[in-house]
Amino acid sequence: MMKSGYDAPAGPKDGEFDDVQIALVATRWNVEIVDALVEGARECLLEWGVAPESIVEHRVPGAFELPLAASLIAAPGIAQQSGQA
């Protein structure tokens, strides 16, 4: 059941996400909410055909560190490394 009032986007084309690397960047603050959001994002990515090994998770202490972590992860060669930014 949709809650937003918007239609879901069309599904991906075959192989559309074969060569992607996805970094999920989340805080270690407010664990119950953030963990649920990360799990939901991971489930959606898997449903859309992103391979589990193409999804890496990075945790930072709080919201203040999110922009810096995202910038560092977007730098060449960083997105493949899982762990803490």
BELRA-V388586 format. One record per residue. RES is the residue in one small letter. OMEGA is omega in whole degrees, 0 to 359 (NA if undefined). BURIAL is # if it has 24 or more other ideal C-beta (glycine too) atoms within 12 Angstrom, else .. D_FIRST is the distance of its C-alpha to the first C-alpha in Angstrom with 2 decimals. Layout:
# BELRA-V388586
res=<RES/RES>
omega=<OMEGA/OMEGA>
burial=<BURIAL/BURIAL>
d_first=<D_FIRST/D_FIRST>
This chain:
# BELRA-V388586
res=<m/m/k/s/g/y/d/a/p/a/g/p/k/d/g/e/f/d/d/v/q/i/a/l/v/a/t/r/w/n/v/e/i/v/d/a/l/v/e/g/a/r/e/c/l/l/e/w/g/v/a/p/e/s/i/v/e/h/r/v/p/g/a/f/e/l/p/l/a/a/s/l/i/a/a/p/g/i/a/q/q/s/g/q/a>
omega=<180/180/188/184/178/176/176/178/176/180/181/175/178/177/184/183/181/187/181/169/182/176/173/181/184/179/172/180/177/192/184/182/183/179/178/178/179/180/177/178/179/179/179/179/179/178/181/174/176/181/181/181/177/181/177/182/177/178/177/184/185/184/181/184/183/181/179/179/179/178/180/181/180/178/182/174/184/187/182/185/179/177/183/180/NA>
burial=<./././././././././././././././././././././#/#/#/#/#/#/././././././#/./././#/./././#/././#/././#/./#/././././#/#/#/#/#/#/./././././#/././#/./././#/./././././#/./././././#>
d_first=<0.00/3.77/6.44/9.41/9.81/11.02/10.54/10.58/14.29/16.10/16.72/20.07/23.30/25.22/27.10/25.68/25.40/28.44/30.71/28.67/29.20/26.38/27.40/25.03/26.98/26.17/28.22/29.71/29.20/26.49/25.87/22.99/20.74/22.11/21.98/18.26/17.74/20.19/18.67/15.21/17.17/19.24/16.48/15.01/18.64/19.41/16.56/18.01/21.41/23.15/25.75/25.76/29.30/28.31/26.27/28.52/27.85/30.17/30.41/32.37/33.60/31.67/30.12/33.61/34.05/30.80/32.31/35.47/33.74/31.55/34.78/36.64/33.98/33.87/37.64/38.81/38.85/36.86/33.24/34.34/35.58/33.23/34.14/34.70/35.41>
